[in-house]
Amino acid sequence: MADLKLDPGLDDPDGFYDELLAAHHELSKAESDAFNARLILILSNHIGDREILRQALKAAGKNA
């Protein structure tokens, strides 16, 4: 069984964060929420490992 990787893995995390914010620029709250939902589903499909996704849900819930 694989474990969720929580160590930093992006070469430029600040740059990605800037891109993520830019993608939300001028979106309404509803549009932003829909964008986030689509992004989560696209990335979940890319990951493709249900156990990793369960671990991610659990990790995200701890910080809520």
N, C-alpha and C positions, 0 to 999 in steps of 0.2 A: 504494500500500500504506500502510495506517495504522500508526502506531507506538503502542505501549503507553504510556499516560499514567502517569507515576510521581510527578508533582508532587501535593502535597496538593489534594484536591478536595472534601472534606467541610467543611461550615460549622462543624460541632461534632464533630471526631474523637474527643475525649475522651468526649463524651456517647454516641457510637455504640459506643465501646469498652465503656463501662459497660453498654449494652444487650446487647452481645454476651456479656459475662460473665454478665449476669443470665439470658440465655437458656440458659446452661449450668448454672446454679445447681441443685444437687441431682441432676444427671444422673450416672449411672455413667460410667466411662471408655468403655465400649462405646456407651452412648447418646450421649455427647458426640462420639465419633468419627462415629457415624451422622448426628448433627445436622450436623456439619461437612461431611460428604460431600453431604448433601442441599442444604445452603446453597451449596456450590461448584457443584453441578449447576444449581441454580436461577439463580444469578448468571451462570454460563456460558451458559445458554440465553438470558438477557436480553441479554448482550453479543452473542452470535450471530456473532461474527467469529472464525473458526478461527485466522487468523494472529495476532490479538491474544491469543488464548488460548495459542498456542504461545509467544509472547513472555513472557506471564505465567508459564508453566511454567518457562521458562528463567531468568527473573528470580528466581523463588522458589527454584529449585535452587541458585542462586549463594549464597544466604544460609543454606542448610541446614548 
